[in-house]
């Protein structure tokens, strides 16, 4: 008994000491964190070390100290601490991340990749982090290999390799005439043929030589450029293109220079068309690749780029197409969409509305792409809300639709019309006062487009109708008066799946609240042939809306009786008791079944034969709630 009591006392004392040491270790960790945030990494390492003397199995102290060692470029010690952290917690993602960074700095590319793979093995949700880390390793390995090959070619005495160094030495002469530098840059550009020359430019301090030259900087940055400064600027843009084509490290070095954040925007806004053209060509080298886009998003203020690039739609040449290609690429990045929010209402929307209003005066092909890009930007809820709330934008959209000629339009205008209808569909995911204000106009324009010979226009006009009608009972009333029901039945008889899904939704909205629509469906769709066909569709959305529409129309006297010799009971029963992913299919079918048997009790006999009374009883709660 005494021995056991001694053991228990010892355990209590050890637990007490551990608790005290844990408090001290945590306090030292916080002091270390404060020092790290101040950039005092030596002090941070000291505090983390003191903490580990109190508690040797505290994983956070090892990983924090490893992070400080990384900042001090002491990579071997960082790896050692990460290994200790993993002994404390074998699934410590931070340890593998920091170890991967340390191995990368030591050019241990295989080991670095193994660390990042471990992160993904531990947590498959870290795919984005894994992808970014592996990309960093690949780029660094590529850079090292490029520089090793370039050095070998230089040492072998290859003429083009030697010429890069000689040309840079000539450009490094200070205080020469601006024409001297412009000519030298052109000669240098001509000498850059492949990756070797690109790399030798970098390793021979080319970026510093060009960027630090006062004459070049002054001429390139001048607001109003004279002829010589224009020549210099264009020559320099050609050089940047030659250096950055397919070379990620050169792209990074160019874009991370402090001046480039302001420079690119100014060059895009230059009064000289040739400067604009070559700036667009340079930016395209970045926007075409994922790595390049990320460099742009991280190192450029892109908040005004949407507005600046949209301005090129007024250009008569290929600058409009180049600008739209860049925008289409940039919209793939969520960070770009977020930056677009800043100037969207004040700068972008007024310009976009003006461009739509003058659609026939600008580059039609590029405008259609621009409208599509605005539609892509609508995946950002903030941007979509701003656009949906803008009355001027809706007016401009309607003006573009009004420009559709009855006798036909140019292919470019048809593209714009199709794009603007797609944009309107995206905007109608929102609800706003502006949408309510223009609901009648929008629905009326779309009804007029249903006679178009272009199937895309008809489909998208139907899509807009299916989304605008729920927003306005007045719009429903007007389109029904305008013969919508007959048009929808005609389209549903021949339409494809997408067209039919929009058409039946629009029809179901009209029949929900409009008795005239209900009666016209009964008259136009004899014995509900079209609706019964839609009820057998494999598309659940079509089935659900067809059942919804049928349920509304069964209130018309004689409608339910006209279905006595059909298979409607069996079809509705199948959907009401089925396992559709969309539960509204079951609910709408059950409601229609209940209304069918209520309006015409003779359908109950077939229901009994199919053992469907239980489903009917369950459906009655839906009927009473309608």
C-alpha positions in Angstrom: 0.0 0.0 0.0 2.8 2.4 0.9 4.5 1.7 -2.4 1.4 2.4 -4.4 0.8 5.6 -2.5 4.3 6.7 -3.3 3.7 6.0 -7.0 0.5 8.0 -6.9 2.2 10.9 -5.1 5.0 10.9 -7.7 2.5 10.9 -10.6 0.6 13.9 -9.1 3.8 15.8 -8.6 5.0 15.1 -12.2 1.6 16.2 -13.6 1.8 19.4 -11.5 5.3 20.1 -12.7 4.3 19.4 -16.3 1.3 21.8 -15.9 3.7 24.5 -14.6 6.2 23.9 -17.4 3.4 24.0 -20.0 2.4 27.5 -18.7 6.0 28.7 -18.9 6.5 27.1 -22.3 3.4 28.8 -23.6 4.5 32.2 -22.2 7.9 31.8 -23.9 6.2 30.8 -27.1 4.2 34.0 -27.1 7.3 36.0 -26.5 9.0 34.2 -29.4 6.0 35.0 -31.6 6.2 38.7 -30.7 9.9 38.8 -31.6 9.1 36.9 -34.9 6.5 39.4 -35.8 9.0 42.2 -35.2 11.5 40.5 -37.5 13.9 39.8 -34.6 14.4 36.1 -35.5 17.4 35.6 -33.3 15.4 36.6 -30.2 12.5 34.5 -31.4 14.8 31.4 -31.7 16.1 32.1 -28.2 12.6 32.2 -26.7 11.5 29.1 -28.5 14.6 27.3 -27.3 14.0 28.4 -23.7 10.4 27.1 -24.1 11.7 23.7 -25.3 13.9 23.5 -22.2 10.7 23.6 -20.2 8.7 21.2 -22.4 10.7 19.1 -24.9 7.6 17.6 -26.6 5.8 20.8 -27.5 5.4 20.5 -31.3 4.5 24.2 -31.9 7.8 25.3 -30.4 9.7 23.1 -32.9 7.7 24.3 -35.9 7.9 28.0 -34.8 11.6 27.7 -34.3 11.9 26.0 -37.7 10.1 29.0 -39.3 12.6 31.4 -37.6 15.5 29.3 -38.9 14.1 29.5 -42.4 14.1 33.3 -42.1 17.7 33.1 -41.0 18.5 30.8 -44.0 19.6 28.1 -41.6 17.9 25.4 -43.6 19.5 22.3 -42.0 18.4 23.4 -38.5 14.9 24.1 -39.8 14.8 20.5 -41.2 16.0 19.2 -37.8 13.3 21.0 -35.9 10.6 19.8 -38.4 11.8 16.2 -37.7 11.4 16.7 -34.0 8.0 18.2 -34.5 6.9 15.1 -36.4 8.1 12.9 -33.5 5.6 14.9 -31.4 2.9 14.7 -34.0 3.4 12.5 -37.1 0.6 14.3 -38.9 1.8 17.8 -38.4 1.1 19.5 -41.7 3.1 22.7 -40.8 6.2 20.6 -40.2 6.0 19.0 -43.6 5.3 22.4 -45.2 8.3 24.1 -43.6 10.5 21.1 -44.2 9.5 21.3 -47.9 10.5 25.0 -48.0 13.9 24.2 -46.4 14.6 21.4 -48.8 13.6 23.6 -51.7 16.0 26.3 -50.5 18.8 23.7 -50.5 17.8 22.6 -54.0 16.7 19.2 -52.7 13.8 19.1 -55.1 12.9 15.4 -54.7 12.8 15.7 -50.9 10.7 18.9 -51.1 8.1 17.2 -53.3 8.0 14.2 -50.9 7.2 16.7 -48.0 4.4 18.3 -50.0 3.0 14.9 -51.0 2.8 14.0 -47.3 0.6 17.1 -46.7 -1.9 15.8 -49.4 -1.8 12.3 -47.9 -2.6 13.6 -44.5 -5.4 16.0 -45.7 -6.7 15.5 -49.2 -8.6 18.8 -48.8 -5.2 20.6 -49.1 -5.1 20.2 -52.9 -4.7 23.9 -53.6 -1.8 24.2 -51.2 -0.2 21.1 -52.6 -0.6 22.4 -56.2 0.9 25.8 -55.3 3.8 24.2 -53.4 4.6 21.7 -56.2 4.4 24.5 -58.8 7.0 26.4 -56.8 9.3 23.4 -56.7 8.9 22.8 -60.5 9.6 26.5 -61.3 12.7 26.6 -59.1 14.0 23.4 -60.5 13.4 24.7 -64.0 15.2 28.0 -63.1 18.3 26.1 -61.7 18.5 23.8 -64.8 18.2 26.8 -67.2 21.0 28.6 -65.5 23.2 25.6 -65.4 22.7 25.0 -69.2 23.2 28.7 -70.0 26.5 28.7 -68.0 27.8 25.7 -69.9 27.0 27.3 -73.2 28.6 30.6 -72.1 31.8 28.7 -71.0 31.9 26.8 -74.3 32.2 30.1 -76.1 29.0 30.0 -78.0 28.8 33.3 -79.9 25.2 34.2 -79.1 25.8 33.5 -75.4 28.9 35.7 -75.3 27.1 38.5 -77.2 24.4 38.9 -74.5 27.1 39.8 -71.9 28.8 42.2 -74.3 25.6 44.0 -75.3 24.6 44.4 -71.7 28.0 45.9 -70.9 27.4 48.5 -73.6 24.0 49.3 -72.3 25.5 49.7 -68.8 27.4 52.8 -69.9 25.7 55.8 -68.1 24.5 59.1 -69.5 24.4 58.1 -73.2 21.9 59.6 -75.7 18.4 58.1 -75.7 18.8 56.9 -79.3 22.0 55.0 -78.2 20.0 53.0 -75.6 17.0 52.4 -78.0 19.3 51.1 -80.7 21.2 48.9 -78.2 18.0 47.5 -76.8 16.8 46.6 -80.3 20.1 44.8 -81.1 19.9 43.0 -77.7 16.3 41.9 -78.5 17.5 40.5 -81.8 20.2 38.5 -80.1 17.7 36.7 -77.8 16.7 33.6 -79.7 15.9 31.0 -77.0 16.0 30.1 -73.3 19.8 30.3 -73.1 19.9 34.0 -74.1 16.9 34.7 -71.9 18.7 33.2 -68.9 22.0 34.8 -69.6 20.3 38.2 -69.7 19.0 37.4 -66.2 22.2 36.0 -64.8 24.3 38.9 -66.2 22.2 41.4 -64.3 20.2 42.5 -67.3 17.1 43.5 -65.3 19.2 45.8 -63.0 21.1 47.4 -65.9 17.9 48.3 -67.8 15.8 49.3 -64.7 18.4 51.4 -63.0 19.4 53.4 -66.1 18.3 56.9 -65.6 17.9 57.8 -69.2 15.9 54.7 -70.0 13.7 55.2 -66.9 13.1 58.8 -67.7 12.1 58.1 -71.4 10.0 55.0 -70.5 8.1 56.8 -67.7 7.5 60.1 -69.5 3.8 61.0 -69.6 3.9 62.8 -73.0 6.5 61.0 -75.0 8.5 62.6 -77.9 9.4 60.5 -80.9 12.6 59.2 -79.4 10.9 58.2 -76.1 8.2 56.4 -78.1 10.9 54.5 -80.0 12.6 53.6 -76.7 9.4 52.5 -75.1 8.4 50.2 -78.0 11.9 48.8 -78.2 11.9 48.0 -74.5 8.4 46.4 -74.7 9.8 44.2 -77.5 12.7 43.2 -75.3 10.4 42.3 -72.4 8.4 40.1 -74.7 11.5 38.4 -76.0 12.7 37.8 -72.4 9.4 36.6 -71.0 8.1 34.3 -73.7 8.0 30.9 -72.0 10.3 32.0 -69.2 8.6 32.1 -65.8 11.5 33.3 -63.8 12.0 36.3 -66.1 8.3 37.0 -65.9 8.5 37.0 -62.2 11.6 39.3 -62.0 10.0 41.8 -64.5 6.7 42.0 -62.7 8.0 42.2 -59.2 10.1 45.3 -60.0 8.5 48.2 -57.9 7.9 50.4 -60.9 5.9 47.8 -62.9 2.8 48.1 -60.8 2.2 51.7 -62.0 3.9 51.3 -65.3 1.7 48.7 -67.0 -1.5 50.6 -66.3 0.0 53.8 -67.7 1.3 52.0 -70.8 -2.2 50.6 -71.4 -3.6 54.1 -71.2 -0.9 55.6 -73.5 -2.0 57.9 -76.3 0.3 56.0 -78.7 -1.4 53.0 -80.3 1.8 51.1 -80.9 2.7 51.3 -77.2 -0.7 50.0 -76.3 -0.4 47.2 -78.8 2.9 46.0 -77.5 1.9 46.4 -73.8 -1.2 44.1 -74.5 1.2 41.6 -76.2 3.4 41.6 -73.1 0.5 41.2 -70.7 -0.9 38.4 -72.8 2.3 36.4 -72.1 1.2 36.5 -68.5 -2.5 36.0 -68.8 -2.3 33.0 -71.0 -0.8 30.8 -68.2 -2.0 30.1 -64.7 1.4 31.0 -63.2 1.4 34.3 -65.1 -2.1 35.2 -64.0 -1.1 34.6 -60.4 1.8 36.9 -60.8 -0.4 39.6 -62.2 -3.0 39.2 -59.4 -0.3 39.3 -56.7 1.9 42.1 -58.0 -0.5 44.4 -59.9 -3.3 46.6 -58.7 -5.9 45.3 -61.2 -8.9 47.2 -59.8 -9.0 49.5 -62.8 -7.9 47.0 -65.5 -11.4 45.9 -66.3 -12.3 49.5 -67.2 -9.0 50.2 -69.0 -9.2 47.0 -71.1 -12.9 47.6 -71.9 -11.9 51.0 -73.4 -10.1 49.1 -76.2 -13.5 48.2 -77.6 -13.5 51.6 -79.2 -10.3 50.7 -81.1 -10.8 49.8 -84.8 -7.9 47.4 -84.9 -6.9 44.1 -83.2 -6.2 45.8 -79.9 -9.9 45.2 -79.0 -9.6 41.5 -79.5 -6.3 41.3 -77.5 -7.8 43.2 -74.6 -10.8 40.9 -74.5 -8.5 37.8 -74.6 -6.6 39.2 -71.6 -9.9 39.8 -69.7 -11.2 36.4 -70.5 -8.0 34.9 -69.0 -8.1 37.1 -65.9 -11.7 36.2 -65.1 -10.5 32.7 -64.4 -8.9 34.1 -61.2 -11.3 34.7 -58.3 -8.9 37.3 -56.9 -9.3 39.4 -60.1 -13.1 39.3 -59.7 -12.7 40.6 -56.1 -10.5 43.4 -57.3 -13.1 44.3 -59.9 -15.6 45.1 -57.2 -13.7 48.3 -56.2 -14.4 50.4 -59.4 -17.3 48.4 -60.8 -20.2 50.8 -60.0 -18.3 54.0 -60.6 -16.2 53.3 -63.6 -17.1 49.9 -65.2 -20.9 50.0 -65.3 -21.2 53.5 -66.9 -18.7 52.5 -69.7 -20.3 49.1 -70.2 -23.8 50.7 -70.5 -22.4 53.2 -73.1 -20.8 50.4 -75.1 -24.0 48.4 -75.2 -26.0 51.4 -76.2 -23.6 52.0 -79.2 -23.2 48.3 -80.1 -23.3 48.9 -83.8 -20.5 51.5 -83.6 -17.8 49.4 -81.9 -16.0 46.1 -82.7 -19.0 43.7 -82.6 -17.0 40.5 -82.2 -15.0 42.0 -79.3 -18.2 43.5 -77.7 -19.8 40.0 -77.7 -16.8 38.6 -75.9 -16.9 41.6 -73.5 -20.6 40.8 -72.7 -19.7 37.2 -72.1 -16.9 38.2 -69.8 -19.3 40.4 -67.8 -21.5 37.3 -67.5 -18.5 35.3 -66.2 -17.9 38.1 -63.6 -21.4 37.6 -62.4 -20.3 34.4 -60.7 -19.1 36.8 -58.1 -22.2 37.7 -56.1 -21.1 41.2 -55.3 -20.5 42.1 -58.9 -23.8 40.5 -60.0 -25.7 42.4 -57.4 -24.2 45.7 -58.5 -25.1 45.0 -62.1 -28.6 43.8 -61.4 -29.3 47.0 -59.4 -28.1 49.3 -62.2 -31.0 50.7 -64.2 -28.7 52.2 -66.8 -27.3 48.7 -67.5 -30.8 47.2 -68.0 -31.7 50.1 -70.3 -28.6 49.5 -72.4 -29.3 45.7 -72.6 -32.8 46.5 -73.8 -31.5 49.0 -76.4 -29.2 46.4 -77.8 -32.2 44.0 -78.1 -34.2 46.7 -79.8 -31.4 47.0 -82.4 -32.3 43.5 -83.7 -33.5 44.0 -87.2 -36.6 42.0 -88.4 -34.9 41.3 -91.7 -31.8 39.9 -90.1 -28.6 41.1 -88.5 -24.8 40.8 -89.1 -23.3 37.7 -87.5 -21.4 40.0 -85.1 -24.6 41.6 -83.9 -26.3 38.2 -83.5 -23.3 37.2 -81.2 -23.9 40.4 -79.1 -27.6 39.7 -78.9 -27.0 36.1 -77.8 -24.4 37.2 -75.2 -26.6 40.0 -73.8 -29.4 37.5 -73.3 -27.0 35.2 -71.5 -25.9 38.1 -69.3 -29.6 39.0 -68.5 -30.2 35.4 -67.4 -27.3 35.6 -65.0 -28.5 39.0 -63.6 -32.0 37.6 -63.1 -30.6 35.3 -60.4 -30.9 38.4 -58.3 -34.0 40.3 -57.2 -33.9 44.1 -57.3 -36.0 47.2 -57.8 -34.5 47.6 -61.3 -35.6 44.2 -62.3 -39.1 44.9 -61.1 -39.0 48.2 -63.0 -38.1 46.6 -66.3 -39.9 43.3 -66.0 -42.6 44.3 -68.6 -40.1 45.6 -71.1 -37.8 42.6 -70.7 -40.6 40.0 -71.1 -42.0 41.9 -74.1 -38.6 42.1 -75.9 -38.0 38.4 -75.3 -41.4 37.5 -76.7 -40.5 39.3 -79.9 -37.3 37.3 -80.1 -39.1 33.9 -80.1 -39.7 34.3 -83.8 -35.9 34.4 -84.5 -34.4 31.9 -86.9 -31.4 31.6 -84.6 -32.0 28.7 -82.2 -29.5 30.2 -79.6 -31.5 33.4 -79.5 -34.8 31.6 -79.0 -33.3 29.4 -76.3 -31.8 32.3 -74.4 -34.9 34.5 -74.8 -36.9 31.6 -73.2 -34.3 31.4 -70.4 -34.8 35.1 -69.7 -38.6 34.7 -69.7 -38.4 31.8 -67.3 -36.5 34.0 -64.8 -38.3 37.3 -65.3 -41.9 36.1 -65.2 -41.8 35.1 -61.5 -40.8 38.7 -60.6 -43.9 40.3 -62.1 -47.5 39.3 -62.3 -48.1 42.2 -64.7 -45.5 40.7 -67.1 -47.3 37.3 -66.8 -50.6 38.9 -67.7 -49.1 40.7 -70.7 -47.3 37.7 -72.2 -50.4 35.6 -71.9 -52.4 38.3 -73.7 -49.6 38.3 -76.3 -50.2 34.6 -77.2 -47.4 33.1 -75.1 -49.3 29.8 -74.4 -49.6 28.9 -78.1 -46.0 29.8 -78.7 -44.8 27.7 -75.8 -46.8 24.7 -76.9 -45.4 25.0 -80.4 -41.9 25.2 -79.1 -42.4 22.3 -76.7 -43.5 20.1 -79.6 -40.2 20.6 -81.4 -37.7 21.9 -78.8 -34.6 20.3 -77.5 -34.0 19.6 -73.9 -32.6 23.0 -72.9 -35.2 24.9 -74.8 -38.0 22.7 -73.4 -36.7 23.2 -69.9 -37.0 27.0 -70.2 -40.3 26.9 -72.1 -42.1 24.5 -69.6 -40.9 26.6 -66.7 -42.2 29.8 -68.3 -45.5 28.1 -69.0 -45.8 26.7 -65.5 -45.3 30.2 -64.1 -48.0 31.6 -66.3 -50.5 28.8 -65.4 -49.8 29.1 -61.7 -51.6 32.4 -61.3 -53.4 33.2 -64.7 -56.7 31.5 -65.5 -56.5 32.5 -69.1 -53.2 30.7 -69.4 -54.7 27.6 -67.9 -57.6 27.6 -70.3 -55.4 28.2 -73.3 -53.2 25.2 -72.4 -56.3 23.0 -72.3 -57.4 24.3 -75.7 -53.9 24.3 -77.3 -52.6 21.1 -76.0 -55.4 18.6 -76.9 -55.7 15.9 -74.2 -52.5 17.2 -72.8 -50.4 15.4 -75.4 -47.4 17.7 -75.0 -47.4 17.7 -71.2 -47.8 13.9 -71.1 -44.7 13.7 -73.3 -42.8 16.0 -71.1 -43.8 13.9 -68.0 -41.9 11.0 -69.6 -38.7 13.1 -70.0 -35.4 11.9 -68.4 -34.8 15.5 -67.2 -36.2 15.9 -63.7 -36.5 19.7 -64.1 -38.7 19.3 -67.1 -40.8 16.6 -65.4 -41.3 18.7 -62.3 -42.4 21.7 -64.2 -44.7 19.7 -66.5 -46.4 18.2 -63.4 -46.6 21.6 -61.9 -48.2 23.0 -65.0 -50.6 20.1 -65.4 -51.7 20.5 -61.8 -52.7 24.1 -62.4 -54.6 23.3 -65.6 -56.7 20.6 -64.0 -58.9 23.2 -62.4 -60.3 24.0 -65.8 -63.7 22.3 -66.2 -63.4 19.1 -68.3 -59.6 19.0 -68.2 -59.4 16.1 -65.9 -62.1 14.2 -67.8 -60.2 14.5 -71.1 -57.5 12.4 -69.5 -59.7 9.4 -68.6 -58.3 7.1 -71.3 -54.7 8.1 -70.9 -51.8 6.7 -68.8 -51.6 9.9 -66.8 -52.4 8.2 -63.5 -49.6 5.7 -64.0 -47.1 8.3 -65.0 -47.9 10.7 -62.1 -48.0 7.8 -59.7 -44.5 6.7 -60.8 -43.1 10.2 -60.2 -45.0 10.8 -56.9 -43.7 7.5 -55.5 -40.4 7.7 -57.2 -36.9 8.5 -55.8 -36.1 11.6 -57.9 -33.1 13.6 -56.7 -35.2 16.8 -56.9 -38.0 16.3 -54.3 -40.2 18.9 -56.0 -40.7 16.3 -58.8 -42.4 14.0 -56.3 -44.4 16.9 -54.7 -45.6 18.3 -58.0 -46.6 14.9 -59.3 -48.4 14.1 -56.1 -50.3 17.5 -56.2 -51.3 16.9 -59.8 -52.4 13.4 -59.0 -54.5 14.6 -56.1 -56.1 17.4 -58.2 -56.8 14.9 -61.0 -58.7 12.5 -58.7 -60.5 15.4 -57.0 -61.6 16.9 -60.3 -62.6 13.6 -61.9 -63.2 10.8 -59.3 -63.3 8.1 -62.0 -59.5 8.2 -62.1 -59.5 6.7 -58.7 -60.5 3.3 -60.1 -57.2 3.2 -62.1 -55.4 4.4 -59.1 -56.8 1.4 -57.1 -55.7 -1.0 -59.8 -52.2 0.3 -59.5 -52.2 0.1 -55.7 -51.7 3.9 -55.5 -54.2 4.9 -52.9 -51.6 5.3 -50.2 -49.7 7.7 -52.4 -52.9 9.6 -53.2 -53.7 10.0 -49.5 -50.2 11.3 -48.8 -50.6 13.7 -51.7 -53.8 15.2 -50.3 -51.8 17.3 -47.8 -50.1 19.0 -50.7 -53.4 19.6 -52.4 -55.0 21.2 -49.3 -51.9 23.4 -48.8 -52.1 24.8 -52.4 
